[in-house]
Amino acid sequence: MTDLCIPLRDFGDQEIAEIQIKVGNKLTKINFRVEFFKWDDNSISHEKRIENLKYAIESYNKNWELVHIYNPRPGSKYIQAMFRQRPVN
């Protein structure tokens, strides 16, 4: 098993959640960040919104990897995506 699901309360734009996990005797720290990307733009097609989101994710800071994209609520102006900080080797 390499993934755990940990429910988190809402946290603000660009805040980082730090989680420490101890497996055996090894303590690991993992950072997560939820970003908000513009979504509700009725002047463009749904396909174009997806294309814009894809571009935003591909050009995101390479020190962070995409973990999850949340479904936007109906009428939401933003879509959220969760990123995990890549380990520093």
JOPE-V147767 format. One record per backbone hydrogen bond with DSSP energy under -0.5 kcal/mol. CO is the residue of the C=O (numbers start at 1). NH is the residue of the N-H. E is the energy in kcal/mol with one decimal. If there is no record, write none. Layout:
CO_NH_E / CO_NH_E
This chain:
4_6_-0.6 / 5_7_-0.5 / 12_15_-2.1 / 15_34_-0.8 / 16_18_-0.6 / 17_32_-2.5 / 19_30_-3.3 / 21_23_-0.6 / 21_28_-3.3 / 22_24_-0.6 / 23_26_-2.2 / 25_27_-0.6 / 26_23_-2.6 / 26_28_-0.5 / 28_21_-3.2 / 30_19_-2.9 / 31_85_-2.6 / 32_17_-2.4 / 33_35_-0.5 / 33_83_-3.3 / 34_14_-1.3 / 35_81_-2.2 / 37_79_-2.8 / 39_41_-1.4 / 41_44_-1.8 / 45_49_-2.0 / 46_50_-2.1 / 47_51_-2.3 / 48_52_-2.5 / 49_53_-2.3 / 50_54_-2.7 / 51_55_-2.2 / 52_56_-2.3 / 53_57_-2.4 / 54_58_-2.6 / 55_59_-1.9 / 57_60_-1.2 / 61_64_-1.8 / 63_86_-3.3 / 65_84_-2.8 / 68_82_-3.3 / 73_76_-2.5 / 77_39_-3.1 / 77_40_-0.9 / 79_37_-3.0 / 80_70_-2.4 / 81_35_-2.9 / 82_67_-3.2 / 82_68_-1.6 / 83_33_-2.5 / 84_65_-3.0 / 87_89_-0.6
